[in-house]
Amino acid sequence: MSNPKKSLPAARVYTIKQAAAALALNEKTIRRRIADGKLPAFRLPGSHEWRIPVDAIDAMIGGA
C-alpha cells in the first residue's frame, strides 16, 4: 500500500550565500540589508539560518 503522506512543495527561497551570489554582493551586505529591513527574509524555526524569498531577489535584480 502506498504512503498517503504528501510532501510539501519546494520552497522558493535562497540562503544568504545563494542570495549574495545572485546579487554579486558580499554575504555581510546581504545580512546588513536584512537587518536594515531593505531585504525581506525570515529565520527558520529553531535555527539561526535566514531564508530570502526568490521574489525579493528577483525584485532587486530587476531594480524594483
Residue pairs with C-beta under 8 A, 6 or more apart in sequence:
11 51
12 53
12 54
12 55
13 51
13 52
13 53
13 54
14 22
14 51
14 52
14 53
14 54
14 57
15 49
15 50
15 51
15 52
16 27
16 30
16 31
16 34
16 50
16 52
17 27
19 25
19 30
19 39
19 52
19 57
20 26
20 27
20 29
20 30
22 57
22 61
23 30
23 57
23 60
23 61
30 39
30 52
31 50
33 39
34 41
34 50
34 52
39 52
39 56
39 60
40 52
40 53
40 56
41 50
41 51
41 52
41 53
41 56
42 50
42 51
43 49
43 50
43 51
44 50
44 51
